[in-house]
Structures are given as C-alpha cells and as structure tokens.
C-alpha cells in the first residue's frame, strides 16, 4: 500500500450486514449489488466479492470497463452493464458473458453483430424510459425495438434476459411519480411479451424504492447506496432507522498542531479568523482527495474526542480545524472525518449536509490516493 497519512477503512462486516438487511426488506426479489464507480468509492472487486458471498446473486455496473475489470479479476457472477457508445468493444462483453442493457436500435444491432462474430448469443436487458427521460427506449419506440429483438432471438444471436427501468422520485413516496412509472413499466413488459419475447427478469427498484415502494421490487432489486450503509431517503429516515450500517470510515492523521493568537486568519482568502487564542490542527486531505470545497468552514471532524469543524477554505491537499484553547491534541492524532456515527464521529450524511449535496457524492468522490483498508474480509468472498 502506498503511504498516505489518511485512509478509508472499509468494513466488510457492514457490507454483509447490509446485504442481509436488503434481502429482508425485499424477500421475494433477488439482489443485484450495484458496484459502479469503484463500488461507490469502497473498492470494486473486494466489495463485489463480499456482496456475492453475503447473498447477492447479481452485480451491476454502469461502465463496460468496470464489468470487464470484474471479469478480469475472476468474478463470474451474473453481471449487468449499461453505459457504452457506438463502437464499444461489445465482442469482449459477449465473450465475457456480460449482460448488456439496450436502449436503442443501434445498440441492439451492434450486440447482434458482436454475437455473430464470436459465436456466442448476446445477453440483453431492454431498458425502457418510464419517466426519467434519461436512459431507455421511449414507450412509443419500444414495440419496434422489441420486434427487432425477437427476430434476433429467432436467429439465435440474442437472449433477452430482462426488462428494466429506473425511478426518478422514489425518495418521495407521497409524490405519485413512482406509481405512474410502475404502471408504465408493466405496460412495457406487456409490449415486450406481445412481440413474442419472454424475459425472465423485471427490475425497477434501486435503494430508495426498496424501502419506500414494495410494489416495485418485482424479480430483482438493485441496491447501490444502501449496500454501503447510507440512507437513500435521509429526509425520511437515517441509516440506523433503516437498519443499515455505514461501511466507510475516513481517517486522517494530524500532521501539524500549532497554537495561535486571537484574530489569526486561516487558509486561503482568510474566510475564517480565530475569535480567541486557540490551537489549530492541519489534516492531510483536501479537494484533491475528494473533500468537498463547498464544505469550507462547515465540514465536521472528530478529533481529540471533540466535534470540530473545518476552519477556512478546504485546500487541494489539506484542511485546518480549530480545536479550541487548551486542546491536548498532538501531531499524529487520528481525526475521523466520517464514519458510522456510533462513536460521535460525523457521518457521510453530515458532510453532505455541510456541502449542500448527497451522501452518494461524499463517498464516491473520494480520490484514489487515499488508501482503502479493507477489514473483516472473509475467505469465502471469492466471487
């Protein structure tokens, strides 16, 4: 491991716990562990293996390269990927046994051609836009895409494994959009079946809907954030209330401690000025490591047994915190920027609130130069 005076400790016992909890909440559905974006910053391959060992039966990633990396690491579980452009190496995807999302005729045609070249049928999930207006074929264009897929199934070059969509407002259970999208999704499944296809999997629910919309669980649920123990519905319930355990703890060792006088300006722009004689500590993490600059003067830290806050602007590699007068913190003392909160440390949600963002961004933006230290990894987590 490359030396860095900070670390993200990833607790695989928490990930196992969260998979078990998600299976309890959606007992009739299989679980696709979404490990995109380096498993939301937690580590693609080790988290994938742990999730599978804990009872997830599928993996999901956004980028084709992520899926191929999992296969290269020896992970052979069913694996769906959904982001690629024309000309992507779909032959590699087909040969690797990946399930590939299709939202447009060009994607279906390129997958079929890749299947012909490799002599292996392409495994396809048709994605339908039920109201997100992002990925997915529109309901108006779905029948033609489904008929084209049916012709390729008859040719033996495509296997339509599933139909899926994504929800726009599942974190707002009283708003109504989820019900509309669910109805549209059922219409889409009927349209696909009307074209002569028999998809084996229907999947719609990600983390929020797992907790807020049981009718959307269907055959497969796709937890992302909840897999890592963070609440996808923080305005409604925190992680503990949902029965989840945060898996990432971000620590940094104080590299410098100094006593300063009252009215001492701190960091770029002097946006913070001490209001009394005090002790400052410098922590070796900054926006170059993914610490949000928007949390300047607000980001919470546990150091020396006390909750303190970032003093002044977040820099590229460092932050300063004001410990107050009389602190006995010395260089080398470990600070906790966020963890599970049980020891009084801030959580990723606290940092999200401080930066005006969401906890998804706090964990997934953590930079590569911060080492991931994986703990409580079991030997049966082999993928």
N, C-alpha and C positions, 0 to 999 in steps of 0.2 A: 504494500500500500504506500503510495506517495505521501510524504509527510505534509500535513496541513494542521495548523493549531485549532481546527474546528472539525466537527464530524456530525454526520447524520446517523443516528443509531436506529436501525430498522428492526423492530421486534416481530419476528415471525410467529410467535405465540399469539400476538394480537391479530395477525392476518388469519391464522387458523380459526381463532375465535369468531372473527367477523364472517368468514365463510359459513361457519356453523349457524351463526345468528341469521344470516340471509336465507339459508335453507329453511330455517324455522318460520321465517316470515312469508316465504313463498314455497310451501311444502310440495305443491303439485308441479312445480316447474324445475327443469334443470337450470344450473347456474353457469353462465358464461362470465368468467373473470376477465374484466377489461383491463389490460395491462399496457395500454398505449402510453406514449410519452414517457418511456422508461419506467413503466408502472407508476405513473404519476410522481416520478422522481424517486421512487423507492428501490428501483433495480429490476429491470425487465426479466431476466432469466431466473434469478433466485425467487422472486415473488411468484412468477408463473408456476414454478415447481411446487412451491408451498401451497398455493391455491388449489392446484390439482390434487395434491396429497390430502388436502382438507375436505375434498368432496366436490369441487367444481369439476364439471365434465367438459367444458369448452373454454377456450381462450378467445379474446377479441383484441385486435389492434387496429389502429387507423391506417398506418402506412404499410405498404407492401414490404418495404425494407425491414420493418420490425418483425413481420411474420417470418421472413426468410432468416433473420437472425435467430429467432427461436428454433427454427428447424436446424440451423447450423449448430446450435448448442445441444441438439439431440432431443428437443421437446417434440413429441409426436402426437400430442392430443389434438382433437378437432380444433381448428383454428380459423377464425373468420377475419378477413382484412377488407377495407372498404375505400381507401383513397389511393388513386393512381390515375395517370393521364394517358392519352393515346400514345402508343409506342412503348408502354411499360413492358418489362420482361415477364409477360404472363406465361410464357412457356416454363420458366422457372417455378412460377406459382403452381401451375398444374402438376408439374413433376414432383413438387414438394407436397402434394396432397392438400393444398390450402383450399379453403372455401373462400370464394371471392364474391363480393357484392356487385350487383349490376343495376345501374340506374338509367342506362341509355342504350340505344341500338348499337352504337359503335363499340361499347364495352362488350356486349354480347357477341358481336361479330369477331372481335379480336380474341376473346376467350375461345370461341369455337375454332378459329384458325390455329391457336396455340394447341388445342386438344388434337386437332388433326395432325399437326407436326409431331407431337410427342406420342401419339397413340394412346393417350390417357384421357378419359372424359373429364371435363371441367366441372367442378362442384360450384354451384351458383346459388346465391340468395338474391332474389329480386327485391330491391328496395323501392318502397312507394312513398311519395311525398303526401302525407295525410294532413299537412298544415304547418309544417316547419318552414317550407319554402327554401330549403337548403338542399341536401342530397335527396335523391329519389326521383323516380319517374312520376309524372303527374297522373292522377286517375284517368284523365282523358286519353293519355298515351299508353296507359298500361295494357289495354287489350291487345294492341298491335305488338307490343314487346312480348307479351305472354304467348301470342300465337307464334312469333318467331322462335321463342324458346322451345315451344312444343315441337316445332319442326326439327330443331336441333337435338332434342331428346329422342325423337324418332330415328334420327340419323345415328344416334349413339355417341355423340360428341359432347353432350351437356347433360348433367344431372341437376335438376332444380331441387335443391335440398330444402330451401326455406323461403319465406316471405317475411319482410321486416319493415319497420318504420321507426321513427324517433319522435318523442313527445316534446312539445315546446314549453308547456307550462305545468308540468306535473308537480312542481313545487308550490303550486297554488291550487289546492284541491277543491276549493269552493268556487273557482273562477268559471269552469264549464268547458274549457277548450279540450281537456283530456277526453271527456265523453264524446265530443264531436269527432276527435281524431280516432278514437276506438271504433266508432260506428263506420267511419270511412275505411278503417283498416279491415274490418270484417267484409265490407263491400269489395275491397281489393282482393281479399283471399277468394271470395266467390268468383270474381272475374278471372283470376288465375286458374281456378279449378274449372271454370267454364271453357277455358282454352284447352282443356284436356290434361292439365298438369296436376300432379298430386304431391305438393310439397309436404315434407314431414315435420317441419318446424315453423311455427309462427312466433315471432318475438317482437316485442314493443317496449317493455318496461326496462328503464335504467334505474339508477339508485333512488331517485325521488319517488317514482311510481311504485317501486317495490313496497314502500311504506305508505303511500297515500292512495293508491288505486289498485286494489287486488284484482279487479276485473281485467286488468291489462297484463297479468302475469303469464297467461297462455302457456306455451310449451317451454319457454326459455326466458330467463331474466338476465339482464346484462349489467350487473353492478360494477361501477367504476369507483367513485369517491367512497362509497360505503365500504368497499373492500378494504380500504386503508383506514377505516375507523373514524371518518369525519362525517358530520351530518350534512346531507344534501338539502335539508329543509331547516336551516338554522333559525329562521323566523318562527318555526312551529315547534321544534324540539331539538335539543342539543344531542351530541353523540351518546352521552351516558343514558339519556332518556330513551334513545332508540336501541340501547343495548350494544353499542359499538365501542371498540377500543382503538384509539389512535395508535398507529404503528410507527410513526416517525418522531424522533426526539432530536432537535437540532441544538448542539452544544458548541460553545467556543471558549477557549481559554483566554483569560485576560492577559494581554501581552505588556501592558504598561499601566501603572497606577500612579497618580500624582495628586498632590494637594494644591489647590489654587485659591486665590482670594475672591472675595465678593466682587461682583461686576466683571468677571472674566468672560470674554466672548469665546464661543466654542464652534469649531468647524466652519466650513465654507459659508460665506455670506453673513456670519455672526448672527444667525437667526435665533440662537439661544445664548443667553447671558446669565451667569450664575447670580442668584439673589442672596447668596451668603457664602462665606468661606466653606469650601466643600472638597470632597475627593472625587476625582474623575477616573474612570477606567476605560481603556481602549480595547475593543474586541476586534479580532482579525477577520471580519466578514463584512461584505458590503454589497452594493448592487451588482458588482461583478460576480458575486456568488448567488445572486437571486434575491437578496434582501431588498424589498421594495423601497425605492427612494421616496415614494409617497407617504411612507411611514416616518419620515423625518420628524423629530420632536414628539413622536407618538408611540413608536414601536415598543412594546413591553418586553422586559427581560427579568429573569430571576437570577440574582447574583448576591452572594453573601447572605442568603436566607431572606432577602427582601425583594419585592417587586419594584423595579425602577424602570425608567423609560429612556429611550434614545434621546440624547441631548444634542441638538443641532442636526445638520443635514447628514443623511446617510451618504457615505463616500463610496468609491468604487470597491475598496478593499477593507474598509474599516468603519466602525461606528464608535461613538463615545457615549457612555452612560454616566449620569450624575448619581453617585452613591450617597450623597449627603455627608454632613460632617460626622466625624467620629467613626467612620466605617473601618473595619479591620481587614477588608479585602486586600489581598496582595496579588502581585503578578503570578500567574499560573492557576489562580482560582477559576473553576469552571462555571461559566454562565449558561443558563438554559434559555434559548430564545423561544422555543415552543416544544411542548410535549403533550402528555395526556391530561395534564392539569391536576392530577391527583396529589401532587406534591406542592401545589401552589404555583407551579410554573404556568406561564401563558400557554395558550393553545394556538394552533394554526388559525382557528376562527378569530381569536383575539387579534392576531396580526392582520387578518383580512379586514376586520372592522377598523383597525388603525389606518390601513392603506386604502380603504374605500373599495375593496374588491371582494373576491370569494376565496374560500379556503382551497378550492381546486388550484387556483393560481399560486398560492403561497407554497404548496408542496411541490407542484410540478415545475416551477421555475427555478428550483434550487440547482445551482450550477454543478458541472462535472468535477470541478477541482475540489469540492467538498467531499471527502471520502464517505462512502456508505459502509457502515459497520453493521454486519448482519448478525443478530443474536437469536438464540432459541431456534436455530435451524435444525430440523430433524433429518435423519439419514434417509427416511422414506420419501423425501421431497425430491424425487428424481425425474419427474415429468413423464 
